Amino acid sequence: MDGFGGHSHPTGLRALRIVKRGWWIILLTTCLVTGVAYYQSSRETPLYSASSTVLLKYQNLASGLTGIQDLSTVYQDPQRVAQTQTQIAMSPDVAERVVKAAKIPGLTPGAFLGDTNVTASTDSDTLIFNATYGDPKSATKLATIHAREYIQHRRELDTASLVAARKELEGRIDELNSTGFKGSELVSKLVENEQALRTMEALQTANAQLLRPASGAAQIQPRTQRAVVLGVVLGLMLGVGLAFARDALDTRVRTSSEIADRLETTLLARIAAPPRKLRRKQRLVMLASPHSAHAEAFRMLRANLEFANLDRGARSILVTSALEKEGKSTTVANLAVALARAGQRVALVDLDLRRPAIARFFGIPATHPGVTDVVGGAATLEQALMQVSRDPRGRADGANGSNGAGATDTSGTLAVLTSGPI
């Protein structure tokens, strides 16, 4: 039966219905994902991370002593210099120095470089030394030692040219002294230069300074709480997605509101199953209990149907269902009585030739001619039509004009055309 006016629920309400219907999928998925996240996190090896900071300096002692400006330091890109220093800090030479100084059993230069990183700050002349290890004390120790060994290695690189020049002068002085030039002006000059190189070597400091040693280590693995929170969030997202996917693949109609959505029509009435006592006796609620709530549902169906039919003027209404024993015969019989009691002239035709039930509702004998007799020519339509009563006892004698529900309109009639022999 078609309702009046198309109607579709907003998308938000449909989404809420999908979530409500698939709550068990969402709950199960959330629990599974959270459990897996917790299990994986609990199996991770504990790791701790510590960091120290080194300040980069740009000085040239030779240019300071001679008064000659070193233009190479003027046109250097600070970011490029910092990136170069990170490579020096992560070199195997520095790693070997750190391993020797740390004296941690089982630690090798390769393993140290794998668990360590040095990054250059983008807004300052600093290097960040990060060390990761299985206990916080060792991580803190490695971060500080790494920074210090880099500073010492940097100092050795900065003074390497001075040391090489000094050693070369010492060799030249020894050679001149052995050939009889000892005490000569040339030797004195070379000795003076050698002393100047020693002074420069002593004054030369590394172009790096430990700005902040590591003061403690933070646990970075496992982070069980974070893993659980992420598991809950991912589980909810996955569960909702699965619920919507299930809804998209499920073509079954589960509720009356879904029927209204699919057909783009309005629901006319909700009809509950008749009482068990009436079902056993195969009696109609509109005849046996016209004042009950079950009967009121059929009167509401009748009123909504008449209102929906105002702009259509339909004179024939087909009542059917997708499956058997869904109550189409009971519904149409009660609706026919409700229409007749409202003053309508109603003809109720039973076209269910497999399991006819209309005749039993009104007490019509099985031998009475029906649709099959009329179609086969065994009886006329006038002979097959049975005028039935609308009183509470449902007698088929047509003698009682009461409507059985207290209605005052007695102009309505109800004629029944049964299915006839199957």
C-alpha positions in Angstrom: 0.0 0.0 0.0 1.4 3.4 -1.0 1.5 6.2 1.6 1.1 9.9 1.1 4.2 11.9 0.2 7.7 10.6 -0.1 9.9 10.7 2.9 13.5 9.9 3.6 15.4 10.2 6.9 18.4 12.5 7.1 21.8 10.9 6.6 22.8 11.5 10.2 19.9 9.4 11.5 20.7 6.6 9.0 24.3 6.6 10.2 23.1 6.4 13.8 20.9 3.4 12.9 23.8 1.7 11.2 26.0 2.2 14.2 23.3 1.0 16.6 22.7 -2.1 14.5 26.4 -2.9 14.2 27.3 -2.1 17.8 28.6 -5.6 18.4 30.9 -5.4 15.4 32.3 -2.1 16.6 32.7 -3.4 20.2 34.3 -6.7 19.0 36.7 -4.9 16.6 37.7 -2.4 19.2 38.5 -5.1 21.8 40.5 -7.1 19.3 42.6 -4.2 18.0 43.2 -2.9 21.5 44.1 -6.4 22.7 46.6 -6.9 19.9 48.1 -3.4 20.5 48.5 -4.2 24.2 50.0 -7.6 23.5 52.5 -6.3 21.0 53.5 -3.4 23.3 54.0 -5.7 26.3 56.4 -7.9 24.2 58.6 -4.9 23.2 62.0 -4.6 24.8 62.3 -1.6 27.2 64.3 1.2 25.7 65.3 4.6 27.2 66.5 7.7 25.4 68.7 10.5 26.7 70.1 13.6 24.9 72.9 16.2 25.4 73.5 19.5 23.6 76.8 20.8 22.1 77.4 24.4 21.0 79.3 25.0 17.8 81.8 27.8 17.6 83.6 29.3 14.7 87.1 30.5 15.5 90.5 30.7 13.8 93.4 31.2 16.2 95.9 31.6 13.4 94.1 34.5 11.9 93.6 36.1 15.4 97.4 35.9 16.1 98.5 37.1 12.6 95.7 39.7 12.2 94.8 38.3 8.8 91.1 37.6 8.3 90.2 34.1 7.2 87.7 34.7 4.4 86.8 31.0 4.3 84.9 31.3 7.6 83.0 34.4 6.4 81.3 32.7 3.4 80.5 29.4 5.1 76.9 28.3 5.2 76.1 27.6 8.9 73.6 24.9 8.1 76.1 23.1 5.9 78.8 23.3 8.5 76.4 21.9 11.1 75.4 19.0 8.8 79.1 18.3 8.3 79.7 18.2 12.0 76.9 15.7 12.4 78.7 13.4 10.0 81.9 13.8 12.0 80.0 13.0 15.3 78.6 9.8 13.7 82.0 8.7 12.3 83.5 5.3 13.3 86.5 7.0 14.9 84.2 8.9 17.4 82.2 5.7 18.0 85.3 3.7 18.9 86.3 6.5 21.4 82.8 6.4 23.0 82.8 2.6 23.4 86.2 2.7 25.0 85.2 5.5 27.4 81.8 4.1 28.3 83.1 0.6 29.1 79.7 -1.0 28.7 79.9 -4.8 28.4 78.8 -6.1 24.9 78.6 -2.6 23.3 80.3 -2.4 19.9 80.9 0.7 17.7 78.4 -0.6 15.2 75.7 -1.2 17.7 76.4 2.2 19.3 76.0 3.9 15.9 72.7 2.0 15.3 71.2 3.2 18.5 72.5 6.8 18.3 71.7 9.8 16.2 73.0 13.4 16.0 70.8 16.2 14.6 71.6 19.8 13.9 69.2 22.5 15.2 67.6 24.6 12.5 67.5 27.8 14.5 70.7 27.7 16.6 74.3 26.6 16.3 73.8 23.5 18.3 74.0 19.7 17.9 71.6 17.3 19.7 73.2 14.0 20.7 70.5 11.3 21.3 71.4 7.9 22.7 69.1 4.9 23.1 69.8 1.9 25.4 68.1 -0.7 27.5 68.5 1.0 30.8 68.3 4.7 31.7 71.6 5.0 33.4 73.6 3.7 30.4 71.5 5.9 28.0 72.3 9.0 30.0 76.0 8.0 30.2 76.3 7.3 26.4 74.7 10.6 25.5 77.1 12.7 27.6 80.2 10.7 26.6 79.3 10.9 23.0 79.2 14.7 23.2 82.5 14.9 25.0 84.3 12.5 22.8 83.1 14.5 19.7 84.4 17.7 21.3 87.8 16.1 21.9 87.9 14.6 18.4 87.0 18.0 17.0 89.8 19.7 18.9 92.3 17.1 17.5 91.1 17.8 14.0 91.4 21.6 14.6 95.0 21.3 15.9 96.2 18.6 13.5 97.8 21.2 11.1 99.6 22.9 14.0 100.9 19.6 15.3 102.1 18.6 11.9 103.9 22.0 11.4 105.5 21.8 14.8 106.8 18.3 14.2 108.2 19.3 10.9 110.1 22.3 12.5 111.4 20.0 15.2 112.8 17.7 12.6 114.4 20.6 10.7 116.0 22.0 13.9 117.4 18.6 14.8 118.8 18.2 11.3 120.5 21.7 11.5 121.9 21.0 14.9 123.5 17.8 13.7 125.2 19.4 10.8 127.0 22.1 12.8 124.4 25.0 12.6 123.7 24.7 16.3 123.3 28.2 17.8 123.1 29.9 14.4 120.6 32.6 13.7 118.6 30.3 11.4 118.2 27.7 14.1 117.2 30.4 16.6 114.6 31.6 14.2 113.2 28.1 13.7 113.2 27.5 17.5 111.2 30.7 17.9 108.7 29.6 15.3 108.5 26.1 16.9 107.7 27.8 20.3 105.0 29.9 18.6 103.4 26.8 17.2 103.4 25.2 20.6 101.8 28.3 22.0 99.1 28.2 19.3 98.5 24.5 19.9 98.1 25.1 23.6 95.7 28.0 23.1 93.7 26.3 20.4 90.4 24.9 21.8 87.8 22.8 20.0 85.2 24.7 18.0 82.6 23.0 20.1 81.5 23.2 23.7 79.3 20.9 25.9 76.3 23.1 26.5 74.0 20.7 28.3 75.0 17.1 29.4 72.3 14.4 29.6 70.5 14.6 32.9 68.2 11.7 32.6 66.6 9.2 30.2 62.9 8.8 29.2 61.3 5.5 28.3 60.4 5.4 24.6 59.5 1.7 24.4 57.2 0.2 25.3 54.5 2.9 25.6 51.6 0.7 26.7 49.2 3.5 27.5 49.7 5.2 24.2 49.4 1.8 22.4 46.1 1.1 24.2 44.7 4.6 23.3 45.7 4.2 19.7 44.3 0.7 19.7 40.9 2.0 20.9 40.9 4.8 18.3 41.9 2.5 15.5 39.5 -0.2 16.6 36.6 2.2 16.7 37.4 3.6 13.3 37.8 0.1 11.8 34.7 -1.2 13.6 32.6 1.7 12.3 33.9 1.1 8.8 33.1 -2.6 9.0 29.6 -1.7 10.3 29.0 0.6 7.3 30.5 -2.0 4.9 28.2 -4.7 6.4 25.2 -2.4 5.9 26.2 -1.6 2.3 26.4 -5.3 1.5 23.3 -6.3 3.5 20.2 -5.9 1.3 17.8 -7.3 3.8 15.0 -5.0 5.1 14.9 -5.3 8.9 12.5 -2.5 10.1 9.4 -0.7 8.9 11.4 2.5 8.7 13.7 0.9 6.2 10.8 -0.1 4.1 9.6 3.5 4.2 13.1 4.7 3.1 13.5 2.1 0.3 10.0 2.8 -1.1 10.2 6.5 -0.4 6.8 6.5 1.2 5.2 7.0 4.5 4.3 4.3 7.0 0.6 4.0 7.3 0.3 1.9 10.5 2.1 -0.6 12.7 0.1 -3.8 13.1 1.0 -6.1 16.0 0.4 -9.8 16.0 -3.2 -10.6 17.2 -3.7 -12.2 20.6 -2.8 -15.9 20.7 -6.3 -16.8 21.8 -7.8 -15.3 18.6 -5.1 -16.9 16.5 -6.0 -20.3 17.8 -9.7 -19.8 17.1 -8.9 -18.0 13.8 -11.0 -15.0 14.7 -10.6 -11.4 13.7 -9.8 -8.8 16.3 -12.2 -6.3 14.7 -15.1 -8.7 15.3 -14.1 -10.4 18.5 -12.5 -7.4 20.4 -13.4 -4.2 18.5 -12.6 -1.9 21.5 -9.0 -3.3 22.1 -5.7 -1.6 21.2 -5.2 -4.2 18.5 -8.4 -3.1 16.8 -7.4 0.6 17.2 -4.3 -0.2 15.0 -6.6 -1.3 12.2 -8.8 1.8 12.6 -5.7 3.9 12.3 -4.6 2.0 9.2 -8.1 2.7 7.7 -7.9 6.4 8.5 -4.4 6.8 7.1 -5.3 4.8 4.0 -8.3 6.9 3.3 -6.3 10.1 3.8 -3.5 8.8 1.4 -6.2 7.9 -1.2 -7.7 11.4 -1.4 -5.6 12.5 -4.4 -5.6 9.0 -6.0 -9.2 7.8 -5.8 -8.1 4.1 -5.9 -11.1 1.7 -5.7 -9.0 -1.5 -5.7 -6.3 -2.2 -3.1 -3.9 -5.2 -3.2 -2.5 -6.6 0.0 0.4 -8.9 -0.3 3.7 -9.9 1.3 7.1 -11.3 0.4 6.7 -14.6 2.3 3.9 -16.8 3.5 2.3 -16.6 7.0 3.2 -12.9 7.4 -0.4 -11.9 8.2 -1.7 -10.5 4.9 -5.0 -12.4 5.1 -5.6 -11.3 8.8 -4.7 -7.7 8.0 -6.9 -7.4 4.9 -9.8 -9.1 6.7 -9.6 -6.7 9.7 -9.1 -3.7 7.4 -12.2 -4.7 5.4 -14.3 -4.8 8.6 -12.9 -1.5 9.7 -13.8 0.1 6.3 -17.3 -1.4 6.3 -18.0 -0.1 9.8 -16.9 3.4 8.7 -19.6 3.4 6.0 -17.7 2.0 3.0 -19.1 -0.6 0.6 -16.3 -3.2 0.7 -15.7 -6.3 -1.4 -13.1 -8.6 0.1 -11.6 -11.0 -2.5 -9.3 -13.9 -1.4 -6.8 -14.5 -4.2 -4.5 -16.7 -2.2 -5.1 -20.0 -4.0 -2.4 -21.9 -2.0 -3.4 -21.2 1.6 -6.7 -19.4 1.6 -7.9 -18.1 5.0 -10.6 -15.5 4.5 -13.5 -18.1 4.5 -12.5 -19.4 7.9 -12.4 -15.9 9.4 -16.0 -15.2 8.4 -17.3 -18.8 8.9 -18.1 -19.3 5.2 -18.5 -23.0 4.3 -15.8 -24.5 2.2 -18.4 -25.7 -0.4 -19.4 -22.1 -1.1 -18.3 -21.0 -4.7 -15.4 -18.7 -5.0 -12.9 -17.1 -7.4 -11.9 -20.4 -9.0 -15.6 -21.3 -9.6 -16.3 -17.8 -11.2 -13.2 -18.0 -13.4 -14.1 -21.6 -14.5 -17.7 -20.7 -15.2 -19.1 -23.0 -12.5 -20.8 -20.1 -10.8 -21.6 -16.4 -11.4 -20.1 -13.5 -9.5 -23.5 -12.8 -7.8 -23.7 -16.4 -6.6 -20.1 -16.4 -5.3 -20.3 -13.1 -3.4 -21.3 -13.6 0.3 -22.7 -10.7 2.2 -21.4 -11.0 5.8 -22.3 -9.5 9.1 -20.1 -7.0 11.0 -21.2 -8.0 14.5 -18.8 -9.2 17.1 -19.8 -12.8 16.5 -18.9 -12.6 12.8 -21.9 -14.5 11.6 -22.4 -14.8 7.9 -26.2 -14.6 7.9 -26.3 -10.9 7.1 -29.1 -10.4 9.7 -27.4 -8.1 12.1 -26.8 -4.5 11.2 -24.8 -3.5 14.2 -21.1 -2.6 13.6 -20.0 -4.2 16.8 -17.7 -1.2 17.7 -20.3 1.3 18.7 -20.3 3.1 15.4 -23.5 4.8 14.3 -22.8 4.5 10.5 -24.8 1.5 9.3 -24.6 2.3 5.6 -21.4 0.3 5.0 -21.5 -3.3 3.6 -19.0 -6.1 3.4 -19.1 -8.8 0.7 -16.6 -11.6 0.6 -15.5 -13.5 -2.4 -13.6 -16.6 -1.2 -10.9 -18.4 -3.2 -13.1 -21.4 -3.9 -11.8 -24.9 -4.4 -8.0 -25.1 -4.6 
